[in-house]
Amino acid sequence: MEDNRLTAAELLCAREYLALPKAWLAEHVEVNLKTWWAYEAGRVRVPVRVTEAIRNLLEHTAQVVAGMTVMVSEREGPINLATFPDSVVPNGFPASWHRMVCARVAERTGQRIVWRTDAAEVEQATAS
């Protein structure tokens, strides 16, 4: 039976690709941060459940990027990206993930990313 668990290098690449902090991912997969570091360093094999969680995040992210790409392609104007303090986790994901999604959509569509900073714009962006 083939072992499909992520390697340490694959885990690190996935985390960086997703633009997610180690601490957020460790909490998301319910391990402590030291354990996450051990996974990425290759000192501890990545468990199946962690591999599945990361693959689910990769799939979810791909779906969000694809959906936003279609939405943005169908309208005029820039992509609006609200600036979120790092302590805010809109829709359950850190601001770094949201910025990465917008960057990928901008790359695919040629649209510009603009920063929205007033409170009403941030609230509107987190509601969608």
C-alpha positions as CSV (number, residue, x, y, z in Angstrom):
1,M,0.0,0.0,0.0
2,E,1.4,3.4,-1.0
3,D,2.0,6.0,1.6
4,N,0.5,9.3,0.4
5,R,1.4,11.3,3.4
6,L,3.1,14.7,2.7
7,T,6.8,14.8,3.1
8,A,8.3,17.5,5.3
9,A,9.3,19.5,2.2
10,E,5.8,19.1,0.7
11,L,4.3,20.4,3.9
12,L,6.5,23.4,4.0
13,C,5.8,24.1,0.3
14,A,2.1,23.8,0.9
15,R,2.2,26.2,3.9
16,E,4.1,28.7,1.9
17,Y,1.9,28.3,-1.2
18,L,-1.2,28.9,1.0
19,A,0.5,31.9,2.8
20,L,-0.6,30.6,6.1
21,P,1.4,31.1,9.3
22,K,2.7,28.0,11.1
23,A,0.8,28.9,14.3
24,W,-2.5,29.1,12.4
25,L,-2.0,25.8,10.7
26,A,-0.9,24.1,13.9
27,E,-4.1,25.3,15.6
28,H,-6.2,24.3,12.5
29,V,-4.9,20.7,12.6
30,E,-4.9,20.6,16.4
31,V,-1.3,20.1,17.1
32,N,1.1,22.3,19.1
33,L,3.5,24.6,17.3
34,K,6.5,22.6,18.3
35,T,5.0,19.5,16.7
36,W,4.3,21.6,13.5
37,W,8.0,22.6,13.5
38,A,9.0,19.0,13.9
39,Y,6.8,18.0,10.9
40,E,8.4,20.7,8.7
41,A,11.9,19.8,9.9
42,G,11.3,16.1,9.0
43,R,11.9,15.0,12.6
44,V,8.4,13.6,12.8
45,R,6.4,12.1,9.9
46,V,3.4,14.1,8.8
47,P,0.3,12.1,10.0
48,V,-2.4,11.1,7.6
49,R,-5.0,13.4,9.2
50,V,-2.6,16.4,8.8
51,T,-1.9,15.5,5.2
52,E,-5.7,15.3,4.6
53,A,-6.3,18.6,6.3
54,I,-3.6,20.3,4.2
55,R,-4.9,18.8,0.9
56,N,-8.4,20.0,1.9
57,L,-7.0,23.5,2.4
58,L,-5.2,23.4,-1.0
59,E,-8.5,22.3,-2.7
60,H,-10.5,24.9,-0.9
61,T,-8.1,27.6,-1.9
62,A,-8.1,26.5,-5.5
63,Q,-11.9,26.6,-5.5
64,V,-11.9,30.1,-4.0
65,V,-9.3,31.4,-6.5
66,A,-11.2,29.8,-9.4
67,G,-14.5,31.3,-8.2
68,M,-13.1,34.8,-7.6
69,T,-11.3,34.6,-11.0
70,V,-14.7,34.1,-12.8
71,M,-16.4,36.8,-10.7
72,V,-13.6,39.3,-11.3
73,S,-13.4,38.5,-15.0
74,E,-17.0,39.3,-15.4
75,R,-16.8,42.8,-14.0
76,E,-15.0,46.0,-14.6
77,G,-12.6,47.7,-12.2
78,P,-10.0,46.7,-9.7
79,I,-10.1,43.8,-7.2
80,N,-10.8,45.3,-3.8
81,L,-8.7,43.9,-1.0
82,A,-9.4,45.2,2.5
83,T,-6.4,45.6,4.8
84,F,-7.0,43.4,7.8
85,P,-4.9,43.6,10.9
86,D,-3.1,40.4,11.4
87,S,-5.2,39.8,14.5
88,V,-8.4,39.7,12.4
89,V,-9.3,36.4,10.8
90,P,-12.0,37.1,8.3
91,N,-14.0,34.0,7.2
92,G,-11.7,31.9,9.4
93,F,-8.5,32.6,7.4
94,P,-5.7,35.0,8.2
95,A,-5.2,38.2,6.2
96,S,-2.1,36.7,4.6
97,W,-4.3,34.0,3.0
98,H,-6.7,36.6,1.7
99,R,-3.8,38.6,0.2
100,M,-2.5,35.5,-1.5
101,V,-5.9,34.7,-3.0
102,C,-6.2,38.2,-4.4
103,A,-2.7,38.1,-5.8
104,R,-3.5,34.8,-7.6
105,V,-6.7,36.2,-9.0
106,A,-5.0,39.4,-10.1
107,E,-2.3,37.4,-11.8
108,R,-4.9,35.4,-13.8
109,T,-7.2,38.3,-14.7
110,G,-4.8,41.2,-15.1
111,Q,-6.8,43.2,-12.6
112,R,-5.2,45.6,-10.1
113,I,-5.4,45.1,-6.3
114,V,-6.3,48.2,-4.4
115,W,-6.2,48.7,-0.6
116,R,-9.3,49.7,1.3
117,T,-8.6,50.9,4.8
118,D,-11.6,52.7,6.3
119,A,-13.7,50.8,8.8
120,A,-16.8,50.5,6.6
121,E,-14.8,49.1,3.7
122,V,-13.1,46.5,6.0
123,E,-16.5,45.5,7.4
124,Q,-18.0,45.2,3.9
125,A,-15.1,43.1,2.7
126,T,-15.3,40.7,5.7
127,A,-19.1,40.3,5.2
128,S,-18.7,38.9,1.7
